[in-house]
Structures are given as structure tokens and as C-alpha cells.
Amino acid sequence: MSVIYIETERLILRAWNASDRVVFAEMNANEEVMRYFPRCLTAAESHAFVDRIEAELSANGYGLFAVELKSTGDFIGYVGFHQFTFDSPFAPGWEIGWRISDRYWHRGYATEAASACMEHARVNKLFDKVYSFTAVPNGASERVMKRIGMDYVGRFNHPALPTGHWLEEHVLYQHVF
């Protein structure tokens, strides 16, 4: 049984299970899910990503939680916090982010889980400030940022992307607790 960190009306945000890895690797290889990322991930890259997620959860007690549907027990993706350190004026910091399987889009799951994470962060005084960012074309993620009460800060060029890349320019949101 996984440790449950947060529970909402429809979702459980929990520690990762070994069985999540296969579904997550399929998500990371799905061109639709990864549309606003530079490329899809191989299974090995996806598993290494889960290793980093699990290490961050273990070290901090919070991080990118596995998201499970209460009604079915299905793993649908992740929502939660990640520490970023890339070269920018607002780094290092903590971001709230999400990646949900396209089979579960347009049902409010990212917003529901992210809202619960923000409340968890507020109640437990995890951060003074949390950020969220995405490539400018990713309007769906930007709408989630707005729905969970984040404030628009501006735009920046993500340093991990080459100059002129169609995903280089990002929107930046923040929430001050």
C-alpha cells in the first residue's frame, strides 16, 4: 500500500508504485502528452525520471505525487512540487507542475489535484513562494495556473532550449503564501 499524501473528492495523491512506471513510460512516449516538451522520453529516461521523483519525495516528504483515480485505482499521471535550479533570475525555487495522461484530459483532474497541493503547501508552510511555467503555446496548462490562483509574472526563455526553438518562450506564474 502506498503512502497517501493528499486526498480529494475524486483523486488520491500518493507515493509511486512499481506498476506506475509502465503507464508513465507509455505517457512519456505519447506524442500528444509530450506535445509541449522538446521530445518524448525513452522507457529508460522515464524510469530514471521516476527515480529522481521518488528521491525528492523521500528527501522532502512532498514532490511530484502519483495521481490515482479513487473510483478505479488507475494511475493517471503526476501532480505536485519539484525543485528547479536552471539558470534564471527566479531560480532556484519550487514549481508546481502536472502531467496527466491524455485519456483523462478535460475532466478537471489537474486543477483538482493542483488546488489540493497548493492547500497542502499553505497548511504545512512548505514554501514562501511557488512557481509554475510552461511553453507559451500550452494554453491548457496556463489555464490551470490561473484556476489555482497563481499570478502572472511574465515570460522568459527557458535556458534548456535552443534559441529560436518553438517552445523556448515560457509563461511564468507564481503564488506567494
C-alpha positions as CSV (number, residue, x, y, z in Angstrom):
1,M,0.0,0.0,0.0
2,S,1.4,3.4,-1.0
3,V,1.6,6.3,1.4
4,I,-1.3,8.7,0.7
5,Y,-0.2,12.3,0.9
6,I,-3.4,14.1,-0.2
7,E,-6.9,13.0,-1.0
8,T,-9.5,15.0,-2.9
9,E,-13.1,14.2,-3.9
10,R,-12.0,12.1,-6.9
11,L,-8.3,11.6,-6.5
12,I,-5.6,10.2,-4.4
13,L,-2.1,11.8,-4.5
14,R,0.3,9.2,-3.2
15,A,3.8,7.7,-3.4
16,W,4.7,5.9,-6.6
17,N,4.1,2.2,-7.1
18,A,6.2,0.0,-9.3
19,S,3.2,-0.6,-11.6
20,D,3.0,3.2,-12.2
21,R,6.3,3.1,-14.1
22,V,5.0,1.2,-17.1
23,V,2.0,3.5,-17.6
24,F,4.2,6.6,-17.0
25,A,6.7,5.4,-19.6
26,E,3.8,5.0,-22.1
27,M,2.6,8.5,-21.3
28,N,6.2,9.9,-21.8
29,A,6.4,8.1,-25.2
30,N,3.0,9.6,-26.2
31,E,3.4,12.5,-28.7
32,E,0.1,14.1,-27.6
33,V,1.1,14.1,-23.9
34,M,4.6,15.3,-24.7
35,R,3.5,17.9,-27.3
36,Y,4.8,20.9,-25.3
37,F,8.1,19.2,-24.3
38,P,11.2,19.1,-26.5
39,R,10.8,15.3,-27.2
40,C,9.3,12.1,-25.9
41,L,11.2,10.1,-23.4
42,T,12.5,6.5,-23.8
43,A,11.4,4.0,-21.2
44,A,14.9,4.2,-19.6
45,E,14.6,8.0,-19.4
46,S,11.1,7.8,-18.0
47,H,12.3,5.3,-15.3
48,A,15.2,7.5,-14.4
49,F,12.8,10.4,-14.1
50,V,10.7,8.4,-11.6
51,D,13.8,7.5,-9.7
52,R,14.5,11.3,-9.3
53,I,10.9,11.9,-8.3
54,E,11.0,9.2,-5.7
55,A,14.3,10.6,-4.3
56,E,12.8,14.1,-4.0
57,L,9.6,12.7,-2.3
58,S,11.7,10.7,0.1
59,A,14.0,13.6,1.0
60,N,11.3,16.2,1.4
61,G,8.1,14.4,2.2
62,Y,6.5,16.1,-0.8
63,G,7.2,16.3,-4.5
64,L,5.6,15.1,-7.7
65,F,2.8,12.8,-6.3
66,A,1.4,9.9,-8.3
67,V,-2.2,10.6,-9.0
68,E,-4.8,7.8,-8.8
69,L,-8.5,7.9,-9.6
70,K,-10.4,6.9,-6.5
71,S,-13.2,5.2,-8.5
72,T,-10.9,2.8,-10.4
73,G,-7.5,2.9,-8.8
74,D,-6.0,3.8,-12.2
75,F,-2.7,5.8,-12.2
76,I,-3.3,8.9,-14.4
77,G,-0.1,10.9,-14.0
78,Y,1.5,13.2,-11.5
79,V,0.8,16.5,-9.9
80,G,2.9,18.2,-7.3
81,F,6.1,20.0,-6.5
82,H,9.6,19.9,-7.9
83,Q,12.7,21.9,-7.1
84,F,14.2,23.6,-10.1
85,T,17.7,25.0,-10.4
86,F,18.1,26.0,-14.0
87,D,19.8,29.4,-14.8
88,S,17.1,32.1,-14.4
89,P,16.6,35.2,-12.2
90,F,13.9,33.3,-10.2
91,A,15.9,30.1,-9.6
92,P,16.4,28.1,-7.5
93,G,12.8,27.6,-6.5
94,W,9.9,25.2,-6.2
95,E,7.4,24.7,-9.0
96,I,4.0,23.1,-9.1
97,G,3.5,21.0,-12.2
98,W,1.4,18.2,-13.7
99,R,1.4,15.6,-16.4
100,I,-1.8,13.8,-16.9
101,S,-2.5,11.0,-19.4
102,D,-4.4,12.3,-22.4
103,R,-7.0,9.7,-21.7
104,Y,-8.0,11.8,-18.7
105,W,-7.8,15.3,-20.1
106,H,-10.7,17.9,-19.9
107,R,-12.1,16.4,-16.7
108,G,-10.6,18.9,-14.2
109,Y,-8.2,16.4,-12.6
110,A,-5.1,18.6,-13.0
111,T,-6.9,21.6,-11.4
112,E,-8.4,19.5,-8.6
113,A,-5.0,17.9,-7.7
114,A,-3.0,21.1,-8.1
115,S,-5.5,23.0,-5.9
116,A,-5.2,20.3,-3.2
117,C,-1.4,20.5,-3.5
118,M,-1.4,24.3,-3.0
119,E,-3.6,24.0,0.0
120,H,-1.3,21.3,1.4
121,A,1.7,23.6,0.9
122,R,-0.2,26.5,2.6
123,V,-1.3,24.5,5.6
124,N,2.1,22.8,6.1
125,K,4.0,26.0,5.3
126,L,6.2,24.2,2.8
127,F,7.2,27.3,0.8
128,D,7.1,31.1,0.9
129,K,6.5,31.1,-2.9
130,V,5.9,28.5,-5.6
131,Y,6.2,29.0,-9.4
132,S,4.7,27.3,-12.4
133,F,5.8,27.7,-16.0
134,T,5.1,26.3,-19.4
135,A,5.8,26.9,-23.1
136,V,3.7,29.8,-24.4
137,P,1.7,27.6,-26.8
138,N,0.5,25.4,-23.9
139,G,-2.7,27.3,-23.1
140,A,-4.3,24.3,-21.2
141,S,-1.6,24.3,-18.5
142,E,-1.7,28.1,-18.3
143,R,-5.4,27.9,-17.6
144,V,-4.7,25.5,-14.8
145,M,-2.3,28.0,-13.3
146,K,-5.0,30.7,-13.4
147,R,-7.6,28.4,-11.9
148,I,-5.5,27.5,-8.9
149,G,-5.0,31.2,-8.1
150,M,-1.5,31.8,-9.4
151,D,-0.4,35.3,-10.5
152,Y,1.1,36.0,-13.9
153,V,4.7,37.3,-13.6
154,G,5.8,37.4,-17.3
155,R,7.6,35.5,-19.9
156,F,11.1,34.1,-20.1
157,N,13.2,32.0,-22.4
158,H,13.8,28.6,-21.0
159,P,17.6,28.1,-20.8
160,A,17.4,24.3,-21.6
161,L,16.0,25.1,-25.1
162,P,18.0,26.4,-28.0
163,T,17.5,29.9,-29.2
164,G,14.6,30.0,-31.7
165,H,13.1,26.7,-30.6
166,W,9.3,26.9,-30.9
167,L,8.9,26.0,-27.2
168,E,11.7,28.3,-25.9
169,E,9.4,31.2,-24.7
170,H,7.6,30.3,-21.5
171,V,5.0,32.0,-19.3
172,L,5.8,32.3,-15.6
173,Y,3.3,32.3,-12.8
174,Q,3.8,32.5,-9.1
175,H,1.9,32.2,-5.8
176,V,3.1,33.8,-2.6
177,F,1.9,32.1,0.6
